[in-house]
Amino acid sequence: MQCILVLEDNVFMRVVLRDKLEMLGYDVLDAPDGESGMRLFHKHLPRLVITDVFMPGKNGLQVITEIKLNNQETKIIAISGGGIAKNSNCLEVAKAIGGDRVFDKPIKWEEFLNAVNELMNSEG
């Protein structure tokens, strides 16, 4: 299935991401946390996963690790506003463990959507 899975605990951000991606013509699934997101991932095997780094329960770094252990061809975008660790290097870690792209919040939408299109249309 050529769909995108969005994992974001902030309801407003999750809705905005879904709306912007659907306007580009993508099928979008979403979840508020890593646990329910991974259930959707295993059921639908999306081409791209967009995950917040800081979420309750299973966080984005755990999600990236689990996806990359099982499905190397899935593309991943990690996003973060910093959460409680505003000055941490969480996005560098996300990239090092398998994130294809990383974005700070607030998201620069043109750059972000270009990255989504590029990853959705890339080979392998």
Number of C-alpha atoms within 10 A of each C-alpha: 8 13 18 26 24 27 30 28 20 12 11 10 15 17 14 11 20 19 14 13 19 13 10 11 10 16 15 18 17 22 19 18 23 28 17 13 22 19 12 16 22 12 9 15 19 20 19 22 27 23 30 32 28 23 19 13 10 16 19 28 24 15 25 25 14 12 21 16 10 10 11 10 12 20 24 26 26 27 26 21 17 17 12 8 10 10 9 11 10 20 24 13 13 24 17 10 14 20 25 16 19 22 17 13 11 10 13 10 12 9 10 16 16 11 16 22 13 11 19 18 11 9 7 10
